Amino acid sequence: MSYLLLCPNCYYFRMHVPISLQATMKKREVKQPLHTLNRLQASRISAMLAYQYQQYFDQLRGKPMSKPLFSKIELNNPEVKPDGTLTFSSIKTDPRYPEAEKEMFEYFKQELKQKYTLIQPPEPASPLPAPIVVAQPSAEVTVKPTNTSLLFSQAIKKYINEKFILSPDVTESYKTTVTNDLGMLVELIGDLPIEEIDRDKAVKVYSQLLKLPANFKRRFPDKTVEELCEEVVEGVEARSKRTVNATMANASSLFEWLVLRKLAGTDYFAGLRSSDKSKGRCRYSDEELTLIFSHPVFTDHEFNYAYHFFFPLAALLSGTRLNELAQLRLSDITEEDGIMVLNVTDDDETKAKSEAGVRRVPVHPKLMELGFGEYVKSRKGQHLLFDGLRLDESTGRRSPNASAWYGRFRKAIGLYQRGKDFHSFRHTVVFALIDKEVDERVIKALVGHAEGLSKAVLKSDVTFDVYGKMRFNVNSLHRAICNLNFDDVLGNVVPWNSKALPIKRIANFKERGKDSHAPAAALKLKIAVEANPEN
């Protein structure tokens, strides 16, 4: 059985914890880096680790630890030289326990001393890696770096190039995120030689990132990262701890790579994480959904762009991510077996969050009823499905404008709080499908989840890993998505009509309060006056 997992930086050892011990160890698997990209070396180390973990599992079960295998050691043709040196033609070990080779060398000197009463033998020419203590974290090892005077930016460039060459399936959005995170560190630390970066600088950067405003590039394009970290911007919340932790994880991966290549002494960013006790994003309640979809954007078509109307509806009726909607092209809308389908792609123009994010999403009948099919027909001859969505060159996304608009919209209706954002539509969909007892594998295929929502629920993960990669047909996905029923909260929504032009009034909510939208009667009067100015 292989316990190897290939990641961009190195091989990892991964082993499942027996079910009976998961409560004791408070984990379902053990995983640790092997700090090598050499498969042969990684295989040897993983075999030794597997043996040690099995020993540890036995200890937790109350069983005695296995006796070292030195009782199986035999020296063929041993001979003692006049100077006391021992020579022998070969070592014979029990072939049933090849994984114990490492342990054998750990006790080699002592056993020889006890068995033959001789002086200690010389060190092997190519000693195996030192044993790893299973029950406790390993001590920090500092490798003396080679004196290369490699600049921080140069090290990042080398790391990025190698990391993504070894992982060709990584999405462009992830590459951009890693590149931007590490570039931000250069701004804060400075483009110093790698050997001048130490723990103090890493800790200082970490504390600065905790003060950095959320979405700072869009909100403060004229200020540097260092300036924003030094001043407190009132009324703007800081980046979430989860986002800062992700940046620290990228920095730590960089320095692990540098240590592996003897370009740095140690990983100075290791362990710099904050405990994120926030509940994360939450699903919307029926009351909140009613509040959202009773706004004039949906009841009186008060919007500048069609995406103001369709994005929240599409997200609620499919669980599609914001950028997946924003990047849709007219060619991404197809029809299979009479069912309209949104195709989420990852190519030169579009980005998917992961390999699993590339998928087909059937259009919900309710969305068709609210005019989506008619809107698609009205876009004939256009490239993009939605106007007004500028491409952010730094991230490769078309969603920033839509994200900013929805943020203002939430403020306008009094629903602006952490954990309740556009992504909450996605959580609402997932929980609604779970409540309807839809097969989890189908839910994953619909929403583009790379991993199970709850692997403990599925007892046949191996079977699904082998056969589940085959795509579900559109009819199966359509039957599943039809389980979503939000008619009660969408009762006030007026279907989109290509003949009714949108009223360009409140796309920007900055100057409006949450209760300041005009009544429908006043809007009709305004339309009548504009149509007949002489009256």
N, C-alpha and C positions, 0 to 999 in steps of 0.2 A: 504494500500500500504506500502510495506517495503522500508525503505531508508537505510538499512544496507548493508555494504560491508565488508566481512571478509578478512582481510589481515594477513600476518604472525605475526605482532606485536600486533594488536588489531583490534577491529571493527572500521569502518569508517562510518560517515554519508555522504550520497551522494544524492543530489536532483537536478533535472533538472531545469534550469532557463527558464521561459516562453520565447517563441520566441520573443515576443514584447519587452522584457526587456534585451535581450542578448547584444544588441549594447550598452545600457546604462551601464550594469555591466561588459561588455567586457569579458564575459565568458559564456559557455553553460551549466555549472553545478557548483554547490558548493560542496566542499568536505572537510571534516575535521576529524581528529582522535578523537575517543571517549575515548581513553586510558583505555580500558577495554576489556577483553576477555570473560566476562560474558554476554551471549546473552540477558538475561532478563533485566539486567541493561542497556545494550546498546539499547534495544528496547524502554525503557522508556525515555532515554535521546534523542534518535532520534525523538520520537514523539513530545517532547517539542521543539526540534530544528525545526522540520517541521512546527509547529505552528508559531514560531517566524519568520521563513523565509517567510511564507505566509503573515504575518503582514508586513514584510519589502517590499515584492512585492507590496502589496496594497498601501504602502506609496509611492513607486516609480511611481505607476500608478496615483497618485494624489488622492487616496481615503483616507478617514479618517481611522485611526487605530481603530481596534475593541475595544470596551469598555471592560475592565476587567470583569470577570464573577461574581464579588462579589455581584452584584444585585441578583444573583441566589442563594446566600448562605443563608441557614436557619439553625438556631440552634434548635434542638429538646430538649425540657425540660430544658431551661437555668435556672441556679440558682446561685445567688451570695452568697458566704459564708461570715461570719462576717469579715474575714481578707481581703476581697475584691477579693478573687479568684473566677473566673468564672468556673462553671462545666456545662456540658451538656451531654446528652446521645448519640447524634450522630450529624453528619453534613450532610445536604442534599444539593446536587449540581445538576446542570442540566446535565443529563446523555448524552446529545448530544455532550458535549464538554469535553470528558475525557482528551484530550491532553492539556487542560488548567490547569491541576492540579498544575503544577509547578508555573505558574503565580499566582494561587490562594494563595499558601503559601508565595509568595513574598510579597503580600499585606495583609496577614492575620492579622498581629498585628494592622496595621493602620485601617483596616475596623472594627475590633472588637472594637477598641477604639472609632471610630466615631459612630458605631451603638449601642453599649451598654454602652458607657461612663464608661469603666472599665479600670483597670490596664492591662498592657500587659501580655498575657499568657506566660507560660514557653515555652522554645524551644521544638519542637517535638523531641521525642527520636531518630528517624532516619530521619534527615532532607534530603530533596532531594538535588541533585546537584545544585550549584549556577547557576543563569541564565547566559547565554552566550550572549554577545553583538554581534549582527549580523553584523552591518555596520563597525565595527572596530575590529582590531586584539585584541585578549584577552591578558591581562597582564600576564607577566611571573610569574609562581607560583613556589616557591622553597619548596620542601618537605624535611623535615629533615631526612637524611638517617640513617638507623640503623648502629650501629658501628660493622661492620662485618670484617673489614680489608681484604676485598676481593681484590685479586690482579687483575690487568687489564686483564691478560691472562686468569685467572680463570673466570672472568665475561664474557669474550668473549666466552669461551667454553660453559658456561651455556646458554648463549644467542643463540649460534649456534645450540646447541642440541634441545632447545625448539622451536626455529624458524622453523626448518625443520621437526620436528615431527608434528607440526601443519599444515605444508604445504608439504605433501608427494609428490605432483605433481611437485614440483620445480625441474628443471633440475640440473644435476650434475655440469654443467659448471657455472651456477649461484651460486651454493653453493661454488664452488672453488673461484669464483670472490670475494664473500663476505668474505670468510675466509682469502684470501690473502690480501684484503684491510685492514681488521682489524688487521691482523698480522703485516702489515707494520706500523700501528699506534703504536703498541707495540715497534717496533724497534726505532721509532722516539721519543716517549714520555718516554719509559722505562717501565718495568713491575712494576709500582707503585701501591700502594693501591688505590682503586677507589676514596676515599675521598681526595686524594692529587692531583687529576686531576681537573684543573679549566679552566676558560675561556682563561687565558693568554697562557696556554699550548696548548689549542685547536687552538688559532689564530696562534701561532708559527708553529704548525704542518701544518696548511693550507698554510702558506707562503712558507714552505719548499717543500710541494708537488707541488707547482706551478713552482719550479725550477727543479724538478726531470726529467731526460731525458726520452723520450718515449722509450718503450721496454727495460728498463734498465736491467732487469734480463737476457735477452739474450745478450745484448751488453756488459754489465759489470758484468759478473758472479762472479768476484773475489772481488768486492767492496760492502760495506754495503750501505744500503739506506741512512743512515746518512751522509756517506762520499760523496755520489753523490749529496746530497742536499746542501752540503757546498761548492762544487766546481762547476765552470762553465765549461761544456764540450763543447769545440768549435766544430762547424760543426754538432752538434746534437741538433735537436729541442726538446723543452720541451714537456711534456705530454700536451694534449689538455685540455682546460678548462672544456670541457664536461666530460672527464675522471676524473679530480680532483673533479668536482662537484658530480660525482657518488660515489667517495670514501667518501666525506663529508656526503652524504646522508646515506650511510651505517653506518658511525660513529654516525650520529644523531639518526638513528633508534635504534642503540645499547643503547644510553643513554636515549631515551624515554622508552625503556624496563626497564632499570635500575631504572628510576624515578618511573615507575608504580609499581615496587616491593620494593620501598623505599630503594634501594641500592645506589642511588646517589641523590644529591640535586636538580639538574636541568640538562637540556640538553645543555651542554656547546658548542656543535657543531651546534646548531640551527642558521640558517641564514648565515652560512659561505659558500657563493656561489659566483661565478664570473658570470657576464653577458657574455654569449657566443654569440657574434654577428657574428660568422663565419657562412658561408652558409652551412657548413657541406659537406657531400660528394655530388659530382655533377655527372651527366651523361656525358658520352663521346660524343663528336661531331663526325660526319662522318669522318672529316679530321683526328681526333686523332685515330679513329678506323683503318683507312687506314694506318696510320703510324705504329700502333702496328702490324697489320697483314701483313705488307710488309717486316717485319724483317726476316732475314735468319732462325730464329727459325721455321718460318712457311713456308717459300718459299724454303729453302734448308735443312730443318731438322737438323739445328745446335743446338742440345740439348743433355744433359746428360741423362735426364730422360723423360719418355713419358708424365709426368704431365706438363712439360714445354710447350709442344705442345697442350695438350688437355684441361688443366684447363681454359685458357682464352677463348677458343672456346666454351666449355661447359657452362661457366658462361654467355657468350654473347647470347647463344641460349637457355637458361633456367632460368637465374637469380638465380642459385644455389649459396649458400655461399661457401667461400673457404674451411672451415673446413668440410662442408658437402661433398665436393668432395674428400678431403684428406682422410677421414675416410672410404670411400667406400670399401666394401669387394666384392669379386666375387659373393657371395650369395645375395648381395643387388641388383644385376642386374637380373631382371626377364622379362618375356614376357607375355603380356595380349592382347588377340585379335590381335595377330600379331604385336604388338607395343612393342618395348624395353622400359623398365621402370627403372629409378633410384629410389630406395627406401631409403629415409632418415629416419634413425631409432634412437632410444635412448635406449640403453641397457648397458650391462656391458662393451662393447668395444667402443660404439659410443655415441655421445652426440648431442642432438638437442637443439637449442637456447630456444625453448619454446614448449609447447604442440602442438601449431599450426605448428611448424617446422617439426613434424613427418608427412611425406606425401609421395606421389608417384609423380614423375616427368617424363612424357613421354620424350623420346629422340627425339630431333628435326630431321626431315629428312636430313637437311643439315649436321648435325653432323655425321649422319650415312654415308652420301656421302663422308665425309672427313676421313672415316676410323675407326670410333669409334667401330662399330660392329665387324670389323675384329680384332681390338686390343683386345676387350673382349674375342674373341675366342682364341687369342694367349696366354691368361693368364690362360687357363685351368689347373687345378691342383694347382693354387696358392690361398693363403688366401686373401691377399689384392689385390685390383685392380691396385694400383700404387706402385711402389718401390721408395725408397729414401726419405720416409717421416717418420722421427723419432717421436715417441710419447713423448710429453712434459709431464712428470709426474706431474709437479706442476699445470698444467691446464687441463690435460686430453685431449689435442688436438693434432692432427697430422699436423696442418697447419703451424707451425712456419717456417719450412724449405721452404715451398712454398711461404709464405709471404715474407721472406727475399729475395728469388730469384726474385720475381716479383718487389720488391723494387729496386734491382740492375738493372733489365731489364728496368724499367722506367727511371732510371738515364741514362742508355746507349742510349736511344732514345730521351732524352731531354724532357721527360714528367713527371718529378719529381716535383710535387707541391701538397700542401695541398688540400685535397678534390678530388684529382684524384688518386684513388688507385684501388685495385682489386674489392672492393665493388661497384665501379662506374659502373661495368658491370651490376650489379643487378639493379641499378637505371635506367640505359639505357633500360633494359628490361621492367621494370614497366611502364616507360613513353611511350615506344613504344606500349605496349599493350593498354594503356589508349588512345593513339592517334588512335588506330584501333577500339576504342569503345568496347573493350572486357568487358564483365560483371565484375564489380569489385569483386564480390564474387568468380568468377573463378580465377581472378588474385591473390587474397588472397590465394586460395587453391594451386595455382602453386608455389608461392614464399614463402609460409609459414608465412604470416603476421598474428600476433595474433589479431590485431585490424584493423578497416577499414582504407583505404588510405585517405578517406575523408567522414566521417560519414554524413556530410551535404548532400552529393550526394544521399545517400540512405534514403528514407523516411520510409522504412519498416524494420528497424533494429530489431524490436521485432519479426517479422515474421522470419527473417533470423536467429536470435539467437535461435529460437525454432527448425526450420527445417534445417537451413544451416549447422548444424553439420554433417548431412549425407554427406558422401564423394561423390564428383563428380566421375562419371565413367571415365575410362582412355580415352575412345573415345572423351568425352567432353573436357577433358584437352588437348588431342592431337590436336583437332580442334583449340583450343585457342592458343596453342603454335606455330601452323603453321602460325599464323598471323605475327610472327617475320620474317622479310625478311632483311637480311644483305648481300645479294649476292654481292652488289656493293663494299663493304669494304672487302669482303673475296675472291675477284676475284683472288688474287695472291697466295692463300694458296694451297699448294700441299698436296693431301691426304696422310694420313699415310699408310705406306706399311710395313708389317711385314718382308719382304725380304730385305728391305733397312735399314741397321743398322744405328743408329744415329752417327754422327761425334762428338766425345767428344772434343769439342774445346772451346765453349764460354758459358758453363753453369754458370761460374763465370765471371761476367762482371766488376770486380773490376779493372782489368788492361786494360780495353778497353774504348775508348771514344765513343761518340754517333755516330760518322761517321767512325769508324775504322773497321767495318766488311768488310771482303774480298769480292770481286765480285764473282759471281757464276763461271765465267770462271777460276779464280784462284783456287777455291775449286776443280773443276773438274781436273785441272792439278795436284793438290796435291794428289788427290786420285789415279790418273794414275801413278804418280811417286812411291807412296807407294806400289802400286800393282806390279810394275815392277822395282825393285831397280837396276837391272843390266843395264837398259837403261839410 
